[in-house]
Amino acid sequence: MSSDLIHRFHKDISSIPLPEKFTFPFFYEPHELCKIAASELQNYLQTQTDWEHNFGLDDSQSGMIIGKMFGVLVVQNQNNELGYLAAFSGKLAESNQLPYFVPTVFDMLEEDGFFKKEEQILNKYNKEIEQLENSAAYLDALHQLTATQNQAEIEIQTQKESIKAGKKYRALRRLNCSLEELKLLEELSQKESILLKKIKQYWNYKIIDAKKEVEFFSHKINAIKENRRVKSAELQQQLFENYAFLNQFGELKSLGKIFNGNPPAGAGECAAPKLLHYAFQNQLKPIAMAEFWWGQSPKSEVRKHQQFYPACTGKCEPILAHMLAGIELEDNPFIVNSAEGKELEIVFEDDYLVVVNKPAEFLSVPGKQVVDSVYTRMKQQFPDATGPLVVHRLDMSTSGLLLIAKSSEMHKKLQSQFIKRQIKKRYIALLDGILNEDNGIINLPLRVDLDNRPNQIVCYEHGKKAETHWEVVSRNNNQTLVYFYPITGRTHQLRVHAAHSLGLNAPIVGDDLYGNKANRLHLHAESITFQHPITKEMLTISVPADF
């Protein structure tokens, strides 16, 4: 293979069959060739001396800790020889391009590129603004305006207090004075009011003059800022048009067109688009792809060192839709009805409500691609029922107990108990790791990852309060069986609280979002306690997990 960026496998791969279809990037099990390529890339990361970057894996290393997503793409050249490409997401060691890795699709750091040249103009605007805002004349004008306004306020207030005191004095004198003196008192009142008016006029003129000095500089600063805004917008649009991606047909499509003129920050800088773009540029056939995390996890996300992850949906999905056009992909699991052939077990029923045991990989309510769900099954089984039916939800991958109301009135009463946190739920989960403590409370606020829905991240600024109580049931074979008692009911709350480094740092076994895949997610809503809205009886219903 000619290019030094197309790496030969060190290991003998002759006995490994090629995949029949290319990797579905958003949910996959890495092909054996990708695992080998990733292992060789990881060995390079551990031994290379070409550059320095602190991944947080070496306590003796200084600098900001930044973990990174890396990707490998197994490719085949026109001679049917196999190799692999490597890429990193974003920048690495403060650079867009490094030895061993494919280049970025569009290098904004290229010295002779239009972006750098236009950026110099923007920097010139920034410097002019900074010089004006810090100039002695402008700062003096601001100081004079503030001093004038303060002095005006003092003198006007002093005159007002003088008028107020004079009014009190004259009010007392009017009780026992001659007509002539009364006339003099009235004249004095008028003079004080006229003086206040003159004082206000005087300071108003002074403030106007002071403002003119400030506005002289403000107009100049704002004019430069407007020029900068226009130039920045033009540069952004030029960037969106030049930042274009190839597919196997040689078709280029820009960021601007892919995202209708408004791409998210960092779009196109992930490993997957870089790998595919380079492959198509060099007439290489993509065979399989995988991405893994290297280094410490960010504080907000759940990222495990050396673990494989799918491509992000927010930034990569629209780009890869263009880049993978015409390439036969592995099946998209998101459009497969995983509930097909599964039964909903009714564990309690009366005239007012139902409790069902939802299997794992079964939607609570209809999704965008799949309609089959607890709701649709219950609607079929109870066609005369009114209202939303499903009182609360479980993640598709979570099994366990769900409350179903047979009327809108019953739904409202049961939901009221949820809102008031009167309903108690207990989950059982098998965690990947041994917990040292026997019980505890996790408080990590959560919000959706806007770039990678439906994943959730920990966010203290915009996240919603999320509280989970937990206790250990047993420990065995480097796994811990626990009870979870969620106080709040956020999306993926138990999964993130288990996996996050600030939580239990032990993902639930089978968690394909925050841990490792298995035969299923080992999380089950085992018990629910609520008051029957009609009989007022406290009911506790339990169903053991099947794992």
C-alpha positions as CSV (number, residue, x, y, z in Angstrom):
1,M,0.0,0.0,0.0
2,S,1.5,3.3,-1.1
3,S,0.4,5.9,1.4
4,D,2.1,6.0,4.8
5,L,-1.3,6.8,6.3
6,I,-2.7,3.4,5.2
7,H,-1.3,1.0,7.9
8,R,-0.6,-2.6,7.2
9,F,-1.9,-5.1,9.8
10,H,1.0,-6.4,12.0
11,K,-1.1,-9.5,12.8
12,D,-1.9,-12.2,10.3
13,I,-5.5,-11.5,9.2
14,S,-5.7,-13.9,6.3
15,S,-8.2,-16.3,8.0
16,I,-10.6,-13.5,9.1
17,P,-13.5,-13.2,6.7
18,L,-14.6,-9.7,5.6
19,P,-18.0,-8.4,6.7
20,E,-20.8,-8.7,4.2
21,K,-22.0,-5.2,4.9
22,F,-20.4,-2.0,6.1
23,T,-20.7,-1.0,9.8
24,F,-23.9,0.8,10.8
25,P,-22.1,3.7,12.6
26,F,-24.7,4.4,15.3
27,F,-25.1,0.9,16.8
28,Y,-22.5,-1.8,16.1
29,E,-20.4,-4.6,17.5
30,P,-16.8,-4.0,16.2
31,H,-15.7,-6.4,13.5
32,E,-12.7,-8.5,14.4
33,L,-10.5,-6.5,11.9
34,C,-11.5,-3.3,13.6
35,K,-10.6,-4.7,17.0
36,I,-7.1,-5.6,15.7
37,A,-6.7,-2.2,14.0
38,A,-7.8,-0.5,17.2
39,S,-5.4,-2.6,19.3
40,E,-2.5,-1.6,17.0
41,L,-3.5,2.1,17.2
42,Q,-3.7,1.9,21.0
43,N,-0.2,0.4,21.0
44,Y,1.0,3.3,18.9
45,L,-0.6,5.8,21.3
46,Q,1.2,4.1,24.2
47,T,4.6,4.1,22.6
48,Q,4.8,7.1,20.2
49,T,7.1,10.0,20.7
50,D,5.9,12.2,17.8
51,W,3.8,14.5,19.9
52,E,2.7,15.1,23.5
53,H,-0.9,15.1,24.9
54,N,-2.1,14.6,28.4
55,F,-4.9,12.0,28.3
56,G,-4.9,11.7,32.1
57,L,-3.4,8.2,32.0
58,D,0.0,9.3,33.5
59,D,0.0,11.0,36.8
60,S,3.5,12.5,36.2
61,Q,2.3,14.3,33.0
62,S,1.5,18.0,33.2
63,G,-1.1,20.0,31.3
64,M,-4.8,20.0,30.9
65,I,-6.3,16.5,30.8
66,I,-8.3,15.9,27.6
67,G,-9.4,12.4,26.6
68,K,-10.1,11.8,22.9
69,M,-12.2,9.7,20.6
70,F,-10.2,7.8,18.0
71,G,-11.4,5.9,15.0
72,V,-10.1,3.1,12.7
73,L,-11.4,2.4,9.2
74,V,-10.5,-0.9,7.5
75,V,-10.0,-0.3,3.8
76,Q,-9.2,-2.2,0.6
77,N,-7.2,-0.7,-2.2
78,Q,-7.7,-1.5,-5.9
79,N,-5.3,-4.4,-5.6
80,N,-7.6,-5.9,-3.0
81,E,-5.0,-5.4,-0.3
82,L,-6.3,-4.7,3.2
83,G,-5.1,-2.0,5.6
84,Y,-6.5,0.5,8.0
85,L,-6.7,4.3,8.5
86,A,-6.6,6.1,11.8
87,A,-8.1,9.4,12.9
88,F,-8.9,11.5,16.0
89,S,-11.8,13.7,16.8
90,G,-11.2,17.5,17.0
91,K,-7.7,18.6,17.7
92,L,-4.9,16.5,19.3
93,A,-1.8,18.0,20.9
94,E,-3.1,21.4,19.7
95,S,-2.9,20.4,16.1
96,N,-5.4,19.4,13.3
97,Q,-2.9,17.1,11.6
98,L,-0.3,14.7,13.0
99,P,1.8,11.8,11.7
100,Y,0.0,8.4,11.5
101,F,-3.5,10.0,11.2
102,V,-5.5,11.0,8.2
103,P,-5.8,14.8,7.8
104,T,-8.9,16.9,8.7
105,V,-11.4,17.3,5.9
106,F,-10.8,21.1,6.0
107,D,-7.7,22.5,7.8
108,M,-8.7,25.8,9.3
109,L,-5.1,26.1,10.7
110,E,-3.4,26.0,7.3
111,E,-1.2,29.1,7.1
112,D,-1.9,29.9,3.4
113,G,-5.6,29.0,3.6
114,F,-8.4,31.6,3.3
115,F,-9.6,30.9,6.9
116,K,-6.2,32.0,8.4
117,K,-6.1,35.1,6.2
118,E,-9.6,36.2,7.0
119,E,-9.0,35.4,10.7
120,Q,-6.1,37.9,10.6
121,I,-8.6,40.6,9.5
122,L,-10.9,39.6,12.4
123,N,-7.9,39.7,14.8
124,K,-7.1,43.2,13.5
125,Y,-10.7,44.3,14.3
126,N,-10.4,42.8,17.8
127,K,-7.1,44.7,18.4
128,E,-8.6,48.0,17.2
129,I,-11.6,47.5,19.5
130,E,-9.3,46.6,22.4
131,Q,-7.1,49.6,21.8
132,L,-10.1,52.0,21.7
133,E,-11.8,50.5,24.8
134,N,-8.5,50.8,26.8
135,S,-7.4,54.2,25.5
136,A,-6.8,56.9,28.1
137,A,-9.1,59.3,26.2
138,Y,-12.0,56.9,26.2
139,L,-11.5,55.8,29.9
140,D,-11.2,59.5,30.9
141,A,-14.5,60.3,29.0
142,L,-16.2,57.5,30.8
143,H,-14.8,58.7,34.1
144,Q,-16.0,62.3,33.4
145,L,-19.5,61.1,32.6
146,T,-19.8,59.0,35.7
147,A,-18.4,61.9,37.9
148,T,-20.7,64.4,36.3
149,Q,-23.8,62.1,36.8
150,N,-22.8,61.5,40.4
151,Q,-22.2,65.3,41.1
152,A,-25.5,66.2,39.5
153,E,-27.3,63.6,41.7
154,I,-25.7,65.0,44.8
155,E,-26.5,68.7,44.1
156,I,-30.1,68.0,42.9
157,Q,-30.7,65.8,46.0
158,T,-29.3,68.5,48.3
159,Q,-31.6,71.2,46.8
160,K,-34.6,68.8,47.2
161,E,-33.8,68.3,50.9
162,S,-33.4,72.1,51.3
163,I,-36.9,72.6,49.7
164,K,-38.3,69.9,52.0
165,A,-36.8,71.6,55.1
166,G,-38.1,75.0,53.9
167,K,-41.6,73.7,53.5
168,K,-41.6,72.4,57.1
169,Y,-40.4,75.8,58.4
170,R,-42.9,77.8,56.3
171,A,-45.7,75.5,57.4
172,L,-45.0,76.4,61.0
173,R,-44.6,80.1,60.3
174,R,-48.0,80.3,58.5
175,L,-49.7,79.4,61.7
176,N,-48.9,82.8,63.2
177,C,-47.7,85.4,60.8
178,S,-48.8,88.6,59.1
179,L,-50.1,88.9,55.5
180,E,-46.9,90.6,54.5
181,E,-44.7,87.8,55.9
182,L,-47.0,85.2,54.3
183,K,-46.3,86.9,50.9
184,L,-42.6,86.7,51.6
185,L,-42.8,83.0,52.4
186,E,-44.6,82.3,49.1
187,E,-42.0,84.2,47.2
188,L,-39.2,82.2,48.9
189,S,-41.0,78.9,48.0
190,Q,-41.1,80.0,44.4
191,K,-37.4,80.9,44.3
192,E,-36.4,77.6,45.7
193,S,-38.4,75.7,43.1
194,I,-36.9,77.9,40.3
195,L,-33.4,77.2,41.7
196,L,-34.0,73.4,41.6
197,K,-35.2,73.7,38.0
198,K,-32.0,75.7,37.0
199,I,-29.8,73.2,38.8
200,K,-31.4,70.4,36.8
201,Q,-31.0,72.3,33.6
202,Y,-27.3,73.1,34.3
203,W,-26.4,69.4,35.1
204,N,-28.5,68.2,32.2
205,Y,-26.3,70.3,29.8
206,K,-23.1,69.0,31.6
207,I,-24.2,65.4,31.2
208,I,-25.1,65.9,27.6
209,D,-21.6,67.3,26.9
210,A,-20.0,64.4,28.8
211,K,-22.1,61.8,26.9
212,K,-21.0,63.4,23.6
213,E,-17.4,62.6,24.5
214,V,-18.2,59.0,25.3
215,E,-20.5,58.6,22.2
216,F,-17.6,59.8,20.0
217,F,-15.7,56.7,21.0
218,S,-18.7,54.4,21.3
219,H,-19.7,55.1,17.6
220,K,-16.2,54.3,16.5
221,I,-16.1,51.0,18.5
222,N,-19.6,50.0,17.4
223,A,-18.7,50.7,13.8
224,I,-15.7,48.4,14.0
225,K,-17.8,45.7,15.8
226,E,-20.3,45.8,13.0
227,N,-17.6,45.4,10.4
228,R,-16.3,42.5,12.5
229,R,-19.7,40.9,12.7
230,V,-20.3,41.2,8.9
231,K,-16.8,39.8,8.2
232,S,-17.3,37.0,10.7
233,A,-20.6,36.0,9.2
234,E,-19.1,36.0,5.7
235,L,-16.2,33.9,6.8
236,Q,-18.5,31.4,8.5
237,Q,-20.5,31.0,5.3
238,Q,-17.4,30.6,3.3
239,L,-16.2,28.0,5.7
240,F,-19.5,26.1,5.5
241,E,-19.2,26.0,1.7
242,N,-15.6,25.0,1.6
243,Y,-15.9,22.4,4.3
244,A,-17.3,19.6,2.0
245,F,-17.4,15.8,2.2
246,L,-16.9,13.2,-0.4
247,N,-18.9,10.0,-0.9
248,Q,-18.1,6.9,-3.0
249,F,-19.5,8.5,-6.1
250,G,-17.1,11.5,-5.8
251,E,-19.9,13.8,-4.9
252,L,-19.0,16.7,-2.6
253,K,-21.5,18.2,-0.2
254,S,-20.8,21.1,2.1
255,L,-21.5,21.6,5.7
256,G,-23.8,24.4,4.8
257,K,-26.0,22.2,2.5
258,I,-26.0,19.2,4.9
259,F,-27.2,21.3,7.8
260,N,-29.2,23.9,5.8
261,G,-26.8,26.7,6.7
262,N,-26.7,26.1,10.5
263,P,-24.3,23.2,11.4
264,P,-23.6,22.6,15.1
265,A,-20.2,23.5,16.5
266,G,-17.5,21.0,15.7
267,A,-19.5,19.3,12.9
268,G,-17.2,17.4,10.6
269,E,-14.3,17.2,13.1
270,C,-15.2,13.7,14.4
271,A,-13.1,10.7,13.4
272,A,-15.7,9.0,11.2
273,P,-16.1,11.8,8.5
274,K,-12.3,12.2,8.4
275,L,-11.7,8.5,7.8
276,L,-14.3,8.2,5.1
277,H,-13.3,11.4,3.3
278,Y,-9.7,10.3,3.0
279,A,-10.7,6.8,1.8
280,F,-12.9,8.3,-1.0
281,Q,-10.1,10.8,-1.9
282,N,-7.7,7.9,-2.4
283,Q,-10.0,5.4,-4.1
284,L,-10.1,3.1,-1.1
285,K,-13.1,0.9,-0.4
286,P,-14.4,1.1,3.2
287,I,-14.8,-2.3,4.8
288,A,-15.6,-1.7,8.5
289,M,-15.2,1.1,11.0
290,A,-15.0,1.5,14.8
291,E,-14.4,4.3,17.3
292,F,-13.0,4.1,20.8
293,W,-12.3,6.4,23.7
294,W,-8.8,7.0,25.0
295,G,-8.0,8.6,28.3
296,Q,-9.9,10.0,31.2
297,S,-13.7,10.6,30.9
298,P,-15.0,14.1,30.7
299,K,-16.7,15.2,33.9
300,S,-20.1,15.5,32.1
301,E,-20.1,12.4,30.0
302,V,-19.6,8.7,30.6
303,R,-16.6,7.6,28.6
304,K,-14.5,4.5,29.5
305,H,-10.9,4.2,28.5
306,Q,-10.4,1.9,25.4
307,Q,-14.2,1.3,25.1
308,F,-15.9,1.3,21.7
309,Y,-18.6,3.9,21.1
310,P,-21.0,4.7,18.2
311,A,-20.8,7.8,16.1
312,C,-22.6,10.8,17.5
313,T,-26.1,11.6,16.2
314,G,-26.2,15.3,16.3
315,K,-23.1,16.1,14.3
316,C,-22.3,12.9,12.4
317,E,-25.6,11.5,11.4
318,P,-26.5,14.1,8.7
319,I,-22.9,14.0,7.4
320,L,-22.6,10.2,7.2
321,A,-26.0,10.0,5.5
322,H,-24.3,11.7,2.5
323,M,-21.0,10.0,2.8
324,L,-22.4,6.5,3.1
325,A,-24.9,6.9,0.2
326,G,-25.0,3.7,-1.9
327,I,-23.1,1.6,0.6
328,E,-24.9,-1.4,1.9
329,L,-25.0,-1.1,5.7
330,E,-25.6,-3.6,8.5
331,D,-29.2,-3.5,9.8
332,N,-30.4,-0.4,11.6
333,P,-31.6,-1.8,15.0
334,F,-33.6,1.4,15.6
335,I,-36.2,0.5,12.9
336,V,-36.5,-3.2,14.0
337,N,-39.5,-4.0,16.2
338,S,-37.6,-5.8,19.1
339,A,-41.0,-6.4,20.8
340,E,-42.2,-8.7,18.1
341,G,-43.0,-12.1,19.5
342,K,-42.9,-10.9,23.1
343,E,-45.9,-11.0,25.4
344,L,-47.0,-8.4,28.0
345,E,-47.6,-10.2,31.3
346,I,-50.5,-8.7,33.4
347,V,-49.6,-9.1,37.1
348,F,-52.5,-7.2,38.5
349,E,-55.9,-6.0,37.1
350,D,-59.2,-4.6,38.4
351,D,-61.9,-2.4,36.9
352,Y,-59.7,0.7,37.2
353,L,-56.1,-0.1,36.5
354,V,-53.6,-2.7,35.3
355,V,-50.0,-3.5,36.3
356,V,-47.9,-5.1,33.5
357,N,-44.5,-6.7,33.5
358,K,-42.7,-5.1,30.5
359,P,-40.0,-7.2,28.9
360,A,-36.6,-5.8,28.1
361,E,-36.3,-4.1,24.6
362,F,-39.9,-3.2,24.5
363,L,-41.1,0.4,24.1
364,S,-43.4,1.9,26.7
365,V,-45.0,4.3,24.1
366,P,-44.8,4.4,20.3
367,G,-41.4,5.6,18.9
368,K,-40.5,7.5,15.7
369,Q,-39.8,4.3,13.8
370,V,-41.6,1.6,15.8
371,V,-45.2,1.8,16.8
372,D,-45.5,-1.5,18.8
373,S,-45.4,-0.7,22.5
374,V,-47.0,-1.1,25.9
375,Y,-49.5,1.7,24.9
376,T,-50.5,0.1,21.6
377,R,-50.9,-3.4,23.2
378,M,-53.0,-2.0,26.0
379,K,-55.1,0.0,23.6
380,Q,-55.8,-3.2,21.6
381,Q,-56.6,-5.1,24.8
382,F,-58.8,-2.4,26.4
383,P,-60.4,-0.6,23.4
384,D,-62.9,1.2,25.7
385,A,-60.3,2.7,27.9
386,T,-59.9,6.4,27.8
387,G,-56.9,8.7,28.4
388,P,-53.2,8.2,27.9
389,L,-53.3,4.7,29.6
390,V,-49.5,4.6,30.4
391,V,-49.0,6.4,33.7
392,H,-45.2,6.4,33.7
393,R,-42.4,5.0,31.4
394,L,-39.5,2.7,31.5
395,D,-36.5,2.8,29.0
396,M,-37.0,0.4,26.2
397,S,-34.1,-1.7,27.4
398,T,-35.4,-1.8,31.0
399,S,-37.8,-4.5,32.1
400,G,-40.3,-4.4,34.9
401,L,-43.5,-3.1,36.3
402,L,-45.6,-0.4,34.6
403,L,-48.9,1.2,35.8
404,I,-51.7,1.4,33.3
405,A,-54.9,3.4,33.9
406,K,-58.2,2.4,32.3
407,S,-59.6,5.9,32.3
408,S,-58.4,9.5,32.0
409,E,-59.6,10.2,35.6
410,M,-57.7,7.2,37.0
411,H,-54.6,8.3,35.0
412,K,-54.8,11.8,36.5
413,K,-55.1,10.4,40.1
414,L,-52.2,8.0,39.7
415,Q,-50.0,10.6,38.0
416,S,-50.7,13.0,40.9
417,Q,-49.2,10.4,43.2
418,F,-46.0,10.3,41.0
419,I,-45.8,14.1,41.0
420,K,-46.1,14.2,44.8
421,R,-43.5,11.4,45.0
422,Q,-45.9,9.2,46.9
423,I,-45.3,6.2,44.7
424,K,-42.3,4.1,45.7
425,K,-40.3,2.1,43.1
426,R,-37.5,-0.4,43.6
427,Y,-35.2,-1.5,40.8
428,I,-32.7,-4.3,40.8
429,A,-29.5,-4.0,38.7
430,L,-26.4,-6.0,38.1
431,L,-23.3,-3.7,38.0
432,D,-20.0,-4.4,36.2
433,G,-17.6,-4.0,39.1
434,I,-17.4,-4.3,42.9
435,L,-18.8,-1.5,45.1
436,N,-16.9,-0.9,48.3
437,E,-19.7,0.8,50.1
438,D,-23.0,-1.0,51.1
439,N,-25.4,1.9,50.4
440,G,-25.5,5.6,49.6
441,I,-27.2,8.5,47.8
442,I,-26.3,9.8,44.3
443,N,-27.1,13.4,43.4
444,L,-26.0,14.2,39.8
445,P,-28.2,16.6,37.8
446,L,-28.9,15.4,34.2
447,R,-29.8,16.9,30.8
448,V,-29.9,15.5,27.3
449,D,-26.6,15.5,25.3
450,L,-27.7,17.8,22.5
451,D,-25.1,16.4,20.1
452,N,-25.8,12.8,20.9
453,R,-29.5,12.1,21.7
454,P,-30.8,10.2,23.6
455,N,-27.7,10.1,25.8
456,Q,-27.7,12.1,29.0
457,I,-24.9,14.0,30.6
458,V,-24.2,15.4,34.0
459,C,-24.7,19.2,34.0
460,Y,-24.7,21.4,37.1
461,E,-25.6,24.5,35.1
462,H,-28.6,23.4,33.1
463,G,-29.3,19.8,34.4
464,K,-32.4,18.8,36.3
465,K,-32.1,17.5,39.8
466,A,-31.7,13.7,39.8
467,E,-31.5,11.7,43.1
468,T,-31.0,8.0,43.5
469,H,-30.7,5.9,46.7
470,W,-29.0,2.5,46.5
471,E,-28.0,-0.5,48.5
472,V,-25.9,-3.6,47.8
473,V,-27.7,-6.9,47.6
474,S,-24.7,-9.2,46.9
475,R,-21.2,-9.2,45.4
476,N,-19.9,-12.0,43.1
477,N,-17.5,-12.5,40.2
478,N,-16.5,-8.8,40.0
479,Q,-20.1,-7.9,39.8
480,T,-22.5,-6.2,42.3
481,L,-26.2,-6.8,42.6
482,V,-27.9,-3.6,43.9
483,Y,-31.3,-2.2,44.7
484,F,-32.0,1.3,43.2
485,Y,-34.6,3.6,44.8
486,P,-35.1,6.6,42.4
487,I,-36.4,9.7,44.1
488,T,-36.7,11.5,40.8
489,G,-37.5,10.0,37.4
490,R,-35.1,11.5,34.8
491,T,-34.3,9.8,31.5
492,H,-31.5,7.2,31.9
493,Q,-31.1,8.3,35.5
494,L,-30.1,4.9,37.0
495,R,-27.9,4.1,34.0
496,V,-25.9,7.3,34.2
497,H,-25.8,7.3,38.1
498,A,-24.4,3.8,37.9
499,A,-21.8,4.4,35.2
500,H,-20.6,8.0,35.8
501,S,-17.3,8.4,37.6
502,L,-19.0,10.7,40.1
503,G,-21.7,8.1,40.7
504,L,-21.0,4.4,41.3
505,N,-18.4,4.2,38.5
506,A,-19.8,0.8,37.6
507,P,-22.1,0.6,34.6
508,I,-25.1,-1.7,34.5
509,V,-24.2,-5.0,32.8
510,G,-25.4,-4.8,29.2
511,D,-25.7,-1.0,29.0
512,D,-24.9,-0.3,25.4
513,L,-24.9,3.5,25.9
514,Y,-22.9,3.9,29.1
515,G,-21.2,0.5,29.4
516,N,-20.7,-2.7,27.4
517,K,-23.2,-4.7,25.4
518,A,-24.5,-8.0,26.7
519,N,-27.5,-10.2,26.1
520,R,-29.7,-7.5,27.7
521,L,-29.6,-4.5,30.0
522,H,-29.6,-6.0,33.5
523,L,-32.0,-3.4,35.0
524,H,-35.5,-4.4,36.2
525,A,-38.2,-2.4,37.9
526,E,-38.9,-5.1,40.5
527,S,-41.4,-3.5,42.9
528,I,-43.9,-0.7,43.0
529,T,-46.0,0.6,45.9
530,F,-48.9,3.0,45.5
531,Q,-52.3,3.8,46.9
532,H,-55.3,2.6,45.0
533,P,-57.2,5.8,44.1
534,I,-60.6,4.1,44.6
535,T,-60.2,1.6,47.4
536,K,-57.5,3.7,49.2
537,E,-55.6,0.5,49.8
538,M,-51.8,0.6,49.8
539,L,-50.7,-1.9,47.1
540,T,-47.2,-3.3,46.7
541,I,-46.7,-5.4,43.6
542,S,-43.4,-7.2,42.9
543,V,-42.0,-9.3,40.0
544,P,-38.5,-10.8,40.3
545,A,-36.0,-10.1,37.5
546,D,-35.1,-12.9,35.1
547,F,-31.4,-12.3,35.3
